[in-house]
Amino acid sequence: MWPRAESFPKRLRLLRATEFQRVFQDSRKTGDQTLTVLGRPNGQGYARLGTVVSRKSVPLAVARNRVRRLIRESFRRNQRLLAGLDVIVLGRRGCDGRSSEDLRATMETCWRELVRKCEQS
């Protein structure tokens, strides 16, 4: 069971198309060849996450779910750092071939860079 501080309730998720569109239209961007992270301030005291890992970019459902699970885990552990941001993580072709440790390290770097970029604007 996850400690309460690292849980992932519904209020921490981007659920509606309008919420996703708002981030896609006006966001700061960071990432690498296989992951793209978009974020923008949300005016709330907590961060919200949306993930987009398509069947076209990651054909096997098991691999897609693994990538999503690693993204959620990293988000849960960095919620305090990301407070006040709406974040979307896009999984690109090849992200399923990366090791879990590599994906975690990339996400950690992306979170810090995204916060820095959002603070500048």
N, C-alpha and C positions, 0 to 999 in steps of 0.2 A: 504494500500500500504506500502511495506517495505521501510524504509529509504535506500538511495543509499549505505551506508556503510554496510548494512546487506542484500544486494541483493544476488542472487545466479545465476549469468549468466553462460553461457556455458563454459567459460574459467576456471571456478572454479570447473568443474566436470571432473572426469575420465570417458572418453567415449569409448575409444578403448580397445580391448582385450589386446593389447601389453602394454598399460598403467597399466592395472590391473596386468598382469603377472609380470611386473617389480617390483611392490610393493609386490606381493606374494613371489617372489623369494628372495628378500633381504629386510627384514623389521625388525623393532622393534615391539614387541607385548605387548599389555596390555588388560585388560578387566576383566570380571567376568564370572559367569556361563552362562549368557544369551546373553552377548555382547562381541565380540572380536574386538579390534581395532588394525590395522596394519598401520605402517607409515614408511616413509623413506624420506630423503631430496630429493628435486626435482630440486635444482639449480635455482629456479625462486623466485621472490620476493613475491609470494602469494601461498596460500594453495589450493589444489584441493581435492575433496571428491568423493569417490565411495561407494555405499552401496550395500550389498548383503543380502537380506532377502528372503529366498526361500519359495516356497509353502509347501515344506516338513517340514520346521521348524515352519512356521506360516500359517496354512491352510486357514484361512479366509482372503480374499482380503482386507476387511475393516481394519482388524487388521494389515496386512502387510503395508498398506498405512499409517496407524497411526504411526507405528514404524518408517518408512522412513521419514515421516513428522517431527517427533520429533528429529530425527538424523540431518536432514537438518537445522532445527531451531537452534539447539545447535551449529552446525558448523558455521552458519551465525553469531551467536553472539560471536564466539571465533575465527574468521578468523585472527585477528591480532596476537593472541597468537600462532596460527599454521602456520604463514607465512613461506614459504619455504619448506613445507612438502606435500607429496602426502599421503592421508589417505584413508583407506578402513575400513568400519564398517561392521562386519558380525553379523547378527541377528541369534541367536541360539534358540533352542526350549525353550519355556517358556517366551521369551521376550514380547510376546503379553499380558501376564497375569499381567505384572507389571504396576503400576500406572505411569501416565505421570510425576509426580514429582520425582518418584524414577528413571525413565529413564533419566530425565534431570540431576539429581544429579550424577548418574553413569557416564554420558557422560562428565560432568565437571571434574570429577576426572580422567577419562581416558585421556582427552585432556592434562591436566597438567602432568600426568605421562608419556605420550607419548613424549611430548616435552622434558622432563627431560632425557628420555632414548636416544632420538635422538641427544641431545647435548653432551652426554657422548661419543658417538662413533665418 
